[in-house]
Amino acid sequence: DCDGTPDSEDCDPNDATNSNSNVNDADCDGVPTSEDCDDNDATIGNSDCVGTIEVRKTAEVTGKRVGDMIFYTIEVENTGNIGLTDVIIIDTFTDANGNPLELTTEPTFSGATLGSPEGELQVDEIATYTASFQITQEAVMSGGVSNTAMAEGLTPLIQVVSDVSDDTDDLDGNTQDDPTVTPLDCLVIYNEFSPNGDGVNDTFVITCIEEFPGNTLEVYNRWGNLVFRTENYRNDWAGISNGRSTITQSDELPVGTYYYVLDVKDGSKPRAGWLYIQR
């Protein structure tokens, strides 16, 4: 009882078996340590021995086009005060619309900070797993991918502990159980170009437009007249009109500001904005 004299409760079979010379399991401070919660203590039901686990998942993106890679790192930490066994990872991977996708490589164990083998975690130990995804057309068309990992483990009393992964981004308003989301809207519209034949920035460029066959591009002048329209645009417009209004067809459009409407035909709202032609 923390008075220097152990009583019968301090010397229960468990404590005596472990040659306990302290006055109680909590070292007289009320806080159990990992030594107080060895497998023997936990097996007989020491209520001070608690198993908890925490999972974090991050993504490293090499690019956002079809064929680029996303590399995932999953960290599973034993945050309790008792060792865990039978630790497993359950991974859920979907596109931005919630449709299931398959990882290119499933979560693979790469090591633990205290040297434990796969499936085991000592107190305060962190195990690392890696996975990857090669970006597909399906993923790009949906606008992104979402990945969540859940970890489970067993205490010596065969109690299941679990946690759902957090993406470690605490600036997004969610500090826990946060799916790791990677946006894949790779369309970038460069709204200034100079079609003067010098070989530099001569056409109106939209990155990733080739990933959206069947797209429609329309360009209007400041008076709202259609001066250019095409389907399946491929970054080849050099500021030549093909409209039928106030601009003579096939004329070079003059320097100035124009307005575009791009429909990529994927069910999303058409993109609209301004562009500037400089000759």
Secondary structure by P-SEA (a helix, b strand, c coil): ccccccccccccaaaaaaccccccccccccccccccccaaaaaaccccbbbbbbbbbbbbbccccccbbbbbbbbbbccccccccbbbbbbbbbcccccbbbbcccccccccccccccccccccbbbbbbbbbcccaaaaaacbbbbbbbbbbcccccbbbbbbbbcccccccccccccccccccccccccccccccccccccccccccccccbbbbbbbccccccccccccccccccccccccccccccccccbbbbbbbbbcccccccccbbbbbcc
